[in-house]
């Protein structure tokens, strides 16, 4: 079986298991989702979903956040970890969105990467979820599951993204990433994957050995 064939099986299995490929972050407005993704680095989405309503109640517009004292943002997002860097990036990206992008979140990877604190994972998620473009969001769940399946043999996010782009149908890629997150939390848990319950065990390189 080729990697492309295995990828197609994985896409189909996860589509059936998780019909709704939803992002775990609850913010939907583009600049707010961008901020939520930045907060999610080294932090659970559940925690971010508790913090963002407080942040956006205090600073309800892009303009108000661009003018926000970094120290006040730090206080609100403190529980998300790495709060100093994140607060600085949030205020900086809001300022840049206003000054350079006419208050609109860019729709290309290259432009998104110019924003403070935005890496490829964040840029791909915005392109996929906001603009409906093909995207590979190489988060920890996707990296782990792709390696266990035998689709990739690297833990480098950029390499995982590049390899999966070759074997996953572009129109399926964004939802596949969301479904891997759901599966990684429910079944293929780090350090203790429940292979007997896995819908991909019959063609998973790791699962078939268990």
Backbone bond lengths (Angstrom), bond angles and torsions (degrees), N, CA, C in turn:
res aa  C-N    CA-C-N  psi(-1)  N-CA   C-N-CA  omega(-1)  CA-C   N-CA-C  phi
1 X - - - 1.462 - - 1.531 110.18 -
2 X 1.314 116.85 130.16 1.459 119.83 178.33 1.525 110.50 -77.46
3 X 1.312 115.75 163.42 1.461 119.84 177.30 1.534 111.27 -62.46
4 X 1.320 115.89 -35.36 1.465 119.95 179.54 1.530 110.31 -66.36
5 X 1.303 117.41 -39.28 1.462 121.35 177.76 1.530 110.50 -67.15
6 X 1.335 115.55 -41.96 1.463 119.63 178.68 1.530 110.81 -65.18
7 X 1.321 116.40 -39.03 1.461 120.57 178.49 1.526 110.74 -62.15
8 X 1.331 116.55 -40.37 1.465 120.53 178.94 1.527 110.85 -64.05
9 X 1.324 117.17 -38.62 1.461 121.42 176.92 1.529 110.74 -65.04
10 X 1.334 116.14 -41.28 1.458 121.04 179.86 1.534 110.78 -64.72
11 X 1.314 116.25 -43.86 1.465 121.15 178.38 1.520 109.87 -58.98
12 X 1.326 117.06 -47.81 1.464 121.48 -178.01 1.531 111.93 -65.00
13 X 1.328 116.50 -42.21 1.466 120.44 -178.65 1.518 111.29 -64.13
14 X 1.332 116.60 -43.08 1.464 120.05 -178.71 1.522 111.36 -73.42
15 X 1.327 117.62 -31.28 1.471 120.22 175.62 1.527 110.19 -60.99
16 X 1.313 115.79 -41.69 1.461 120.50 -179.87 1.527 111.39 -70.12
17 X 1.316 116.51 -38.96 1.472 121.28 -176.36 1.528 111.86 -75.74
18 X 1.327 116.09 -35.74 1.472 121.23 -177.78 1.532 108.91 -129.25
19 X 1.322 117.20 79.09 1.477 120.36 -175.75 1.524 113.36 -56.06
20 X 1.324 116.42 -36.55 1.463 119.72 179.74 1.520 109.49 -98.82
21 X 1.301 115.38 108.21 1.473 120.35 -179.27 1.518 109.38 -88.78
22 X 1.318 115.00 76.53 1.462 119.61 -172.81 1.520 111.76 -94.91
23 X 1.316 115.30 142.50 1.459 120.75 170.65 1.517 108.42 -69.80
24 X 1.320 116.55 137.50 1.462 120.63 -177.55 1.522 112.88 -72.82
25 X 1.317 116.83 -19.89 1.462 120.42 177.43 1.529 109.05 -80.40
26 X 1.319 117.01 136.81 1.463 120.61 -171.14 1.525 114.23 -88.75
27 X 1.321 117.78 -14.74 1.466 119.43 179.97 1.526 109.95 -71.69
28 X 1.328 116.48 140.38 1.460 120.91 -178.79 1.525 113.61 -120.47
29 X 1.334 117.82 -27.92 1.465 119.52 177.94 1.526 108.03 -64.32
30 X 1.330 118.21 133.69 1.462 120.49 -170.20 1.529 115.45 -50.87
31 X 1.322 119.12 -50.16 1.467 118.28 -176.25 1.524 110.86 -69.59
32 X 1.329 116.86 -30.51 1.464 120.19 178.70 1.532 111.08 -72.68
33 X 1.312 116.66 -38.93 1.466 119.34 175.65 1.525 110.14 -64.82
34 X 1.315 117.08 -39.56 1.459 121.76 177.04 1.530 110.52 -57.20
35 X 1.310 116.22 -45.06 1.468 121.15 178.85 1.527 110.67 -66.87
36 X 1.328 117.03 -41.48 1.464 120.77 179.68 1.527 111.00 -61.29
37 X 1.337 116.26 -40.80 1.470 119.38 179.32 1.526 110.15 -65.57
38 X 1.316 116.98 -38.81 1.473 119.83 177.42 1.526 109.82 -62.37
39 X 1.316 117.19 -41.16 1.465 120.78 179.76 1.524 111.99 -67.07
40 X 1.333 117.00 -25.82 1.469 120.68 -173.90 1.524 113.56 -75.71
41 X 1.329 117.64 -10.56 1.465 119.98 177.99 1.526 109.99 -61.74
42 X 1.324 116.67 124.22 1.469 122.51 -179.29 1.529 111.58 57.24
43 X 1.325 116.13 32.54 1.461 121.39 -178.85 1.523 108.03 -151.55
44 X 1.327 117.49 150.19 1.458 120.13 179.61 1.527 110.72 -76.36
45 X 1.335 115.32 149.49 1.458 119.77 176.44 1.527 110.48 -62.68
46 X 1.330 117.12 -33.74 1.463 120.62 179.69 1.530 110.44 -61.20
47 X 1.305 117.08 -41.77 1.463 120.75 177.91 1.517 110.90 -66.26
48 X 1.334 116.58 -43.29 1.462 120.42 178.67 1.524 110.74 -59.52
49 X 1.329 116.73 -40.50 1.461 120.65 -179.39 1.523 112.90 -66.75
50 X 1.323 116.76 -19.38 1.468 120.41 174.22 1.528 111.36 -83.87
51 X 1.312 115.95 -31.41 1.466 120.98 -174.66 1.529 112.84 -84.77
52 X 1.324 117.79 -39.82 1.474 119.51 -174.65 1.534 114.00 -60.02
53 X 1.343 120.02 -38.65 1.466 117.55 177.74 1.534 113.03 -60.97
54 X 1.314 115.98 -35.15 1.474 120.19 178.42 1.527 109.73 -68.71
55 X 1.337 115.67 -44.01 1.464 120.43 -179.49 1.524 110.95 -61.59
56 X 1.333 116.96 -45.55 1.464 119.94 -175.30 1.527 113.10 -81.33
57 X 1.308 117.00 -14.90 1.468 118.83 170.67 1.529 109.52 -73.99
58 X 1.329 115.36 -39.31 1.469 119.81 179.41 1.527 111.02 -74.02
59 X 1.335 116.65 -39.61 1.473 121.75 -179.85 1.530 108.08 -125.84
60 X 1.326 117.99 85.49 1.469 121.91 -169.04 1.523 116.39 -77.89
61 X 1.317 117.44 -8.67 1.466 119.17 -178.54 1.518 110.59 -129.81
62 X 1.322 114.49 162.20 1.463 120.21 176.09 1.524 109.98 -58.83
63 X 1.326 116.03 -40.97 1.469 120.92 -177.92 1.523 111.41 -65.32
64 X 1.329 116.80 -41.08 1.467 119.06 -179.20 1.523 111.42 -66.72
65 X 1.330 116.76 -34.81 1.462 119.54 177.71 1.519 111.57 -71.47
66 X 1.325 116.61 -34.35 1.465 120.02 178.26 1.519 111.35 -64.50
67 X 1.327 116.51 -27.16 1.467 121.62 -179.83 1.524 112.45 -99.52
68 X 1.318 117.43 1.36 1.460 121.51 -174.85 1.523 111.95 -68.61
69 X 1.328 117.44 140.67 1.467 119.75 171.12 1.530 109.48 -64.23
70 X 1.318 116.30 128.14 1.465 119.93 -178.11 1.526 110.41 -57.22
71 X 1.314 117.00 -36.31 1.466 120.53 -178.65 1.528 111.89 -63.11
72 X 1.321 116.87 -34.27 1.465 119.83 179.30 1.531 110.92 -73.21
73 X 1.322 116.15 -37.83 1.463 119.85 175.35 1.532 109.56 -64.08
74 X 1.322 116.28 -41.28 1.463 120.86 178.04 1.527 110.97 -56.25
75 X 1.309 116.13 -43.70 1.465 120.73 -177.61 1.531 110.91 -62.99
76 X 1.331 116.38 -41.13 1.465 120.38 -177.50 1.522 111.75 -70.33
77 X 1.333 117.53 -39.42 1.474 120.93 -173.49 1.531 112.46 -97.32
78 X 1.312 117.18 8.79 1.460 122.47 -173.16 1.528 112.98 -49.41
79 X 1.330 116.88 -40.60 1.462 120.66 -174.31 1.528 113.28 -72.24
80 X 1.335 117.29 -8.79 1.473 120.49 179.70 1.521 112.70 -83.48
81 X 1.336 116.86 -7.15 1.456 119.87 -179.45 1.519 112.68 80.12
82 X 1.329 115.87 154.37 1.476 121.86 -178.94 1.532 110.43 47.57
83 X 1.332 114.49 39.99 1.463 120.59 -168.82 1.522 113.35 -67.04
84 X 1.302 118.13 -28.45 1.474 119.06 -179.17 1.526 110.81 -68.56
85 X 1.311 116.07 -49.56 1.467 119.71 179.40 1.524 110.82 -64.42
86 X 1.327 116.81 -41.38 1.459 120.44 -178.85 1.528 111.31 -65.78
87 X 1.313 117.04 -42.13 1.471 119.94 179.45 1.526 110.75 -63.73
88 X 1.319 116.22 -43.04 1.465 120.39 178.16 1.525 110.80 -61.49
89 X 1.333 116.26 -42.90 1.464 120.36 179.78 1.532 111.86 -66.34
90 X 1.316 117.10 -40.93 1.466 121.12 -178.39 1.523 110.97 -61.73
91 X 1.303 116.21 -48.89 1.471 119.85 179.22 1.531 109.58 -64.51
92 X 1.331 116.58 -42.60 1.460 120.74 -179.43 1.516 112.92 -64.23
93 X 1.330 117.20 -41.28 1.471 118.85 -179.25 1.529 110.95 -69.25
94 X 1.321 117.37 -34.66 1.470 120.25 176.95 1.527 110.57 -65.33
95 X 1.304 116.23 -41.69 1.467 120.23 177.65 1.525 110.80 -62.65
96 X 1.340 116.18 -42.61 1.464 120.73 -178.13 1.528 111.07 -69.35
97 X 1.331 117.49 -37.23 1.463 120.55 177.98 1.525 110.72 -60.78
98 X 1.321 116.02 -39.42 1.462 120.22 179.67 1.525 111.32 -72.27
99 X 1.340 115.49 -46.55 1.466 120.20 -172.34 1.529 113.15 -76.09
100 X 1.332 117.13 -36.65 1.462 119.59 -172.87 1.528 114.10 -107.85
101 X 1.342 116.56 -26.38 1.466 119.14 -171.77 1.529 112.94 -120.49
102 X 1.314 117.40 21.19 1.462 121.79 175.42 1.535 111.45 54.35
103 X 1.324 115.82 38.68 1.470 123.81 177.89 1.524 113.76 65.19
104 X 1.327 117.01 19.33 1.460 121.47 178.29 1.533 109.51 -113.09
105 X 1.316 115.89 142.43 1.464 120.26 175.67 1.522 108.65 -76.89
106 X 1.334 118.49 125.82 1.476 121.21 -178.60 1.528 111.98 -58.19
107 X 1.328 115.48 155.67 1.470 120.21 -178.62 1.516 112.99 -111.35
108 X 1.322 117.00 18.33 1.468 119.67 177.75 1.526 110.24 -129.03
109 X 1.318 115.38 149.15 1.463 121.07 179.81 1.525 110.62 -57.77
110 X 1.307 116.62 -47.77 1.466 120.96 -175.88 1.531 111.92 -59.44
111 X 1.319 117.16 -42.71 1.468 119.93 -179.58 1.525 111.21 -73.09
112 X 1.309 117.43 -39.23 1.463 120.56 178.71 1.519 111.73 -62.11
113 X 1.329 116.14 -35.74 1.464 120.35 -178.99 1.525 112.81 -67.42
114 X 1.316 117.13 -14.56 1.461 120.72 177.99 1.533 112.12 -78.93
115 X 1.327 116.42 -16.00 1.464 120.45 -179.00 1.526 110.67 -76.57
116 X 1.332 118.08 143.82 1.463 121.03 -179.93 1.528 112.14 -56.73
117 X 1.312 116.07 130.41 1.450 121.03 174.58 1.509 116.02 78.25
118 X 1.318 118.31 3.31 1.465 121.15 -177.96 1.528 110.29 -97.07
119 X 1.331 115.85 120.36 1.458 121.77 175.60 1.516 110.09 -107.76
120 X 1.313 116.83 -172.68 1.463 120.44 -175.66 1.529 112.37 -65.69
121 X 1.324 117.08 -36.02 1.469 119.88 178.71 1.527 110.27 -58.99
122 X 1.327 115.89 -49.93 1.461 120.91 179.93 1.520 111.20 -63.76
123 X 1.321 116.28 -45.59 1.463 120.73 -177.78 1.525 111.03 -61.62
124 X 1.318 117.19 -41.44 1.460 120.64 178.81 1.519 111.58 -65.60
125 X 1.320 116.93 -41.26 1.462 119.22 -179.87 1.525 111.20 -62.66
126 X 1.328 116.83 -42.02 1.469 120.39 179.41 1.531 110.07 -65.38
127 X 1.321 116.82 -45.17 1.472 119.52 179.29 1.525 111.08 -61.01
128 X 1.334 116.76 -39.05 1.452 120.07 -178.46 1.506 113.49 -76.03
129 X 1.335 116.95 -50.80 1.463 120.86 -173.11 1.525 113.17 -79.31
130 X 1.316 117.08 -36.28 1.459 120.00 -177.00 1.517 111.54 -87.79
131 X 1.324 116.10 -43.18 1.463 119.65 -171.97 1.532 114.24 -108.68
132 X 1.335 116.56 0.95 1.458 120.02 175.27 1.515 115.12 65.82
133 X 1.317 116.70 25.64 1.460 120.56 179.83 1.533 109.97 -92.19
134 X 1.337 117.70 154.79 1.462 120.01 175.71 1.531 109.73 -58.14
135 X 1.327 116.20 135.09 1.464 118.94 -175.99 1.518 110.22 -153.84
136 X 1.315 115.47 143.89 1.462 122.42 173.01 1.523 107.29 -116.61
137 X 1.317 116.25 109.03 1.463 121.53 -179.30 1.526 107.75 -94.78
138 X 1.321 116.36 98.57 1.467 121.47 -172.59 1.520 111.30 -83.90
139 X 1.323 115.70 74.81 1.463 120.24 175.78 1.536 108.69 -91.50
140 X 1.316 116.48 -178.46 1.469 120.49 -173.10 1.530 112.06 -63.11
141 X 1.341 117.14 -38.10 1.464 119.93 -179.51 1.526 111.36 -65.75
142 X 1.322 116.03 -46.64 1.464 119.75 -179.83 1.524 110.84 -62.19
143 X 1.313 116.87 -43.04 1.461 120.81 -179.82 1.525 110.90 -62.40
144 X 1.330 116.51 -46.09 1.468 120.39 -178.86 1.528 111.01 -64.01
145 X 1.329 117.36 -49.74 1.461 121.26 -175.36 1.528 111.23 -67.23
146 X 1.316 117.06 -39.09 1.469 120.43 178.84 1.524 111.23 -62.90
147 X 1.327 116.71 -37.15 1.466 120.72 177.49 1.521 111.06 -70.17
148 X 1.337 117.55 -44.08 1.459 120.75 -179.82 1.524 111.14 -63.56
149 X 1.324 116.32 -39.61 1.467 120.27 178.78 1.528 112.07 -65.27
150 X 1.342 115.71 -28.74 1.457 120.35 -175.18 1.513 112.45 94.41
151 X 1.323 116.48 17.66 1.466 120.36 177.79 1.521 110.94 -78.78
152 X 1.325 116.49 -31.79 1.464 121.96 178.48 1.521 108.51 -137.68
153 X 1.309 115.99 165.63 1.459 121.05 176.30 1.526 108.91 -136.13
154 X 1.314 114.64 55.19 1.464 121.20 179.40 1.520 109.10 -159.74
155 X 1.318 115.81 149.43 1.460 120.14 176.38 1.523 111.22 -106.90
156 X 1.318 116.45 5.92 1.462 120.93 177.67 1.537 108.57 -76.61
157 X 1.340 118.09 118.62 1.473 120.70 -175.00 1.521 113.92 -55.26
158 X 1.337 117.30 -42.15 1.462 120.12 -178.74 1.527 111.14 -64.91
159 X 1.335 116.50 -38.67 1.461 120.13 179.35 1.523 111.33 -71.02
160 X 1.337 116.20 -38.51 1.471 119.82 176.46 1.519 109.70 -60.66
161 X 1.326 116.41 -46.09 1.464 120.81 178.40 1.531 111.06 -57.47
162 X 1.315 116.15 -48.34 1.467 120.44 -177.63 1.525 111.81 -64.10
163 X 1.346 117.02 -41.80 1.466 120.45 -177.82 1.525 111.45 -68.78
164 X 1.341 116.56 -41.81 1.461 119.12 -178.31 1.527 111.69 -69.53
165 X 1.321 117.06 -29.45 1.468 119.83 177.16 1.525 111.42 -61.07
166 X 1.332 116.32 -27.82 1.463 120.85 -178.04 1.526 112.60 -77.68
167 X 1.341 117.14 -22.87 1.468 118.36 -170.08 1.530 114.26 -121.41
168 X 1.317 118.04 -9.40 1.467 120.47 179.19 1.524 109.22 -108.33
169 X 1.312 116.42 131.72 1.459 121.06 179.32 1.529 109.67 -55.48
170 X 1.327 118.20 129.24 1.475 120.94 -175.53 1.523 114.03 -51.39
171 X 1.330 116.40 -41.29 1.465 119.53 -177.10 1.530 112.98 -71.52
172 X 1.324 117.16 -12.47 1.462 122.13 179.62 1.525 112.53 -101.35
173 X 1.328 116.63 -12.88 1.463 120.78 -166.11 1.526 113.63 -64.18
174 X 1.330 118.23 -46.29 1.455 120.32 -175.43 1.531 111.56 -64.26
175 X 1.336 116.41 -46.80 1.467 120.14 179.79 1.518 111.40 -66.61
176 X 1.329 117.52 -34.05 1.462 120.61 177.15 1.525 110.47 -59.25
177 X 1.316 116.63 -41.35 1.465 121.01 -179.86 1.530 110.91 -64.50
178 X 1.326 117.29 -44.07 1.467 120.20 177.71 1.523 111.14 -62.58
179 X 1.325 116.05 -40.36 1.470 119.57 -179.24 1.532 110.99 -68.36
180 X 1.314 117.40 -32.22 1.468 119.80 175.94 1.526 110.94 -65.35
181 X 1.310 116.46 -36.33 1.472 119.87 175.99 1.525 109.76 -62.99
182 X 1.324 117.14 -47.31 1.466 121.29 179.61 1.524 110.77 -61.23
183 X 1.330 116.44 -43.24 1.465 121.18 -179.54 1.530 111.39 -68.84
184 X 1.330 115.57 -36.19 1.453 120.05 179.45 1.513 113.17 -67.71
185 X 1.308 116.70 -26.15 1.462 120.67 177.75 1.528 112.10 -86.61
186 X 1.335 116.19 -31.84 1.458 119.99 -173.05 1.532 113.49 -93.19
187 X 1.335 116.86 -37.06 1.471 120.08 -171.67 1.527 112.81 -129.34
188 X 1.329 116.29 -58.18 1.468 120.38 -176.06 1.523 109.99 -86.72
189 X 1.320 114.26 66.25 1.461 121.49 -174.55 1.531 109.94 -78.26
190 X 1.300 116.13 142.04 1.463 120.85 179.76 1.525 110.26 -56.08
191 X 1.329 115.55 134.78 1.464 125.11 176.87 1.531 113.73 73.34
192 X 1.338 118.85 -15.15 1.466 119.49 177.91 1.528 111.31 -149.07
193 X 1.324 116.92 60.29 1.467 119.47 178.37 1.524 111.40 -63.11
194 X 1.326 116.18 134.71 1.461 121.97 -179.08 1.532 108.76 -92.05
195 X 1.324 115.73 78.74 1.466 121.30 -171.95 1.521 113.15 -62.74
196 X 1.321 117.84 -31.41 1.456 120.41 -178.41 1.525 111.70 -65.36
197 X 1.322 116.84 -27.25 1.469 121.05 -179.36 1.521 112.29 -93.84
198 X 1.305 117.66 -4.15 1.462 121.30 -171.05 1.525 111.96 -79.59
199 X 1.319 116.37 132.80 1.469 121.81 179.69 1.532 111.77 -74.60
200 X 1.327 116.93 -6.10 1.464 120.67 -179.29 1.519 113.16 -112.04
201 X 1.337 116.72 9.51 1.470 120.31 -172.89 1.526 113.33 -61.83
202 X 1.333 117.57 -28.38 1.459 119.94 -176.04 1.525 113.55 -71.78
203 X 1.318 116.47 -22.80 1.470 118.50 179.86 1.529 112.89 -125.09
204 X 1.314 116.80 7.71 1.474 121.26 178.56 1.529 109.73 -82.21
205 X 1.297 117.76 129.21 1.472 121.60 -179.18 1.521 111.70 -58.72
206 X 1.317 117.53 -40.14 1.459 121.84 179.92 1.524 110.51 -77.13
207 X 1.335 116.14 -47.74 1.462 120.66 -175.47 1.516 113.64 -62.91
208 X 1.333 116.68 -34.63 1.470 119.98 -178.02 1.520 112.26 -68.33
209 X 1.333 117.32 -16.17 1.458 121.36 -179.51 1.520 111.67 -92.10
210 X 1.330 116.67 -12.02 1.463 119.28 -175.22 1.540 111.05 -82.79
